[in-house]
Every structure is written in structure tokens, then in C-alpha cells.
Amino acid sequence: MEYDFDCSIDRSNSDSLKWRDTRGSDVIPMWVADMDFASPPCVVRAMHERVDHGVFGYSVPTDAVNQSVVAWALSHYDLKLTTERHIPFASLSEEIANRSITLMSPAKTFNTTGLNCGFAVIPNADLRRRFQNVASGMVPQPNGLGYAACQAAFEEGEAWRRDLIDYLRGNRDLLESFLSEKLPMFSMSHAEATYLAWIDTRWLGKRNAMDFFEMAGVQLSDGNAFGGRGFMRLNFGCPRERLRIALKRILQAVQSI
């Protein structure tokens, strides 16, 4: 593996939303859907070059940005962890494509969520105009830094993405096997993509699951926010040793009941 995802970057004293609430404590945040990995070197380099330009006025996507988006949208499935074929909804038929809107972004894959750069693929020209009219004045436009990061990620980030997929797959497998072998009361849906695990915690009964895990030293997302009462969401997009520590804490908390 060319890229080091075991490297632990201290985000506790940064502007990170994910780490804000646990600042100054020993609690490991595993809730907000961003990763604790540095973005690809090509993205960091592109950001430096854009900052060195020194002018940060209103921005529009260049032809190069648009071309990188088109090429990526036609050939990638981003954070898919399985080998099964992914079939985009809009590819099922021309009729379906003409009434579909596909939303995409480099944000989750390349850990650029704070740059707010995404795009919509809308084959139907009339539907596209309606979308643009509704979005105008409501959906903020990406900025120059977002465009620079997007282009760099799509044009130069493929090797990093492949290594990331391998690493996340390893984290997922570790999580699944740990739960199965040592915490079978917490079942997990097999994660086919992304770095978010959906865990059934109904075994806790009337206990407050959020409080239970946080007292154990791990901060998760409450499934209620996603319509899943009795479930928790765990973000395993982090260095593997941090995931191991979090799982050991959960095991110790369960054993203490």
C-alpha cells in the first residue's frame, strides 16, 4: 500500500465538527461522516497552488473541472467495498434516466466534505432547467478551493482511492468479526460501501444507547436521526488502532453490565 492510513492526525484542537464535543476528553468520536485521514497529496498540493494565486473572488467551474467530473462520473463507483457490480439507477433505461437526478461529489471519497463541492447529473434538459431554477438562490455555489480539490481528486487521486478502499475494507472486516465473536448481541448490517456501520443495539433495552457508548469512551450517531430506533451508526473511517481501542472500550462496557 503506497499511502499510510495508519497515521494518526490530531484533530482535537482543530475546527473539526466531529471532534468538537469531545475536545479535552478521552472520548473517541466516531459519528460525523468524515474520515480522520488526510486528503490525497494531489488534493493538498492543488489547494496550495490555488491559495498561492491569492485571489478568492466568485468562481465558476473551468472546462478542465467539467471534463474531470464527466470522466469520473462515467467510470467510478467511489467507496464501494464489495466486488459486486454496482448498477446506477439512471443506467437502467433511457426512460428512467430522463426522469432521474443523480447527485455526486468527491467529498466523502477524498475527505473534502468541508469544501462543499458537488454536482448533479441530469440527462433530461427540461428537468435540468427546473432543478437549476429551484436551486438558484437556495443551494450555494462551490468555491474556487472546492473546484481545485475536485479536479485534482478526480484527475490524480485514483491510486489513493484504491488504497483507501483496501484499508476501509480491512476496518470493516475487523469490526464485523469483532462484533460477531465478542459482541454478538450487537449485530451489524454488512457494509457494502462507505465507512459507516449500521449496528443493532436493541439488546441494551431501555438503556440510553448514546449515553452507554459515550460513558464507554466512544461517541456514535443515534439511529433515531435516520429513522432507526434501537440502532447506532459507527464511523470506521479512522486509523485501525483507534478502531481497535474503541471496540475494546465497548467490550469492557458490556462486560461491566
PEKAGI-V353825 format. One line per field, one symbol per residue. ss: DSSP state (A for helix, B for strand, O for the rest). phi: phi as a letter, one per 30 degrees, with the letter a starting at -180 (. if undefined). A space follows every 10 residues. Layout:
ss->???
phi->???
//
This chain:
ss->OOOOOOOOOO OOOOOOAAAA OOOOOOOBBO OOOOOOOOOO AAAAAAAAAA AAAOOOOOOO OOAAAAAAAA AAAAAOOOOB OOOOOOOOAA AOOAAAAOOO OBBBBOAAAA OOAAAOOBBB BOOOAAAAAA AAAAAOOOOO OOOAAAAAAA AAAAAAOAAA AAAAAAAAAA AAAAAAAAAA AAOOOOBBOO OOBOOBBBBB OAAAOOOOAA AAAAAAOBBO BBAAAAOOOO BBBBBOOOOA AAAAAAAAAA AAAAAOO
phi->.dcccddccd cdccdddecd dceibcdcdb cedbcccdde eddddddddd dddicbdebb ddeddddddd ddddbbbhcd cccddcceed ddadddedbb bccbadeddc hbedchbbac cbdddddddd dddddeiccd decddddddd dddddbcddd ddddeddddd dddddddddd dcbddcdbdd dcaibccccd cdedidddde deddddjbcc cddedcibdj bbccccdaed dddddddddd ddddddd
//
